[in-house]
Amino acid sequence: MDQRISFVTLAVRDLDASRAFYLGGLGWQAELDVPGEVLMIRVGELLVLSLWDRAAFEAEVGPIAVGEGVAPFALAHNVATKDEVDGVLETARAAGADPVHAPFEREWGGYSGYFGDPDGYRWEIAFNPGPIGQVVLP
């Protein structure tokens, strides 16, 4: 098996709200949009973010565990400067994102903050000046 991920799929409660947030609010473009079913957005050279209607997700994958707190993972969007972190977080807030954590200097040498999308999935917006942070920049 190749060491790569092709799709990241998020089960969403309201596909229209997710569409409005990601396409209208963040200004992203759909690669495939099937109303009522799935919205797929190319987010990297070989990576697609798939926003799938929750009921359809459960029908194929199985019951979704629901409980207190947030999903035990975060998505990250790295940028080249601290100013870009601030700008992306402001764009997300203007699109209706939940401003989870304002950005600040991290002990690992970077600068990052978080927002939540319409389903509460956490996105970290980060400037990471270290070697691994540079690997993920376009």
Order of alpha helices (4+ residues) and beta strands (2+ residues): beta-alpha-beta-beta-beta-alpha-beta-alpha-beta-beta-beta-alpha
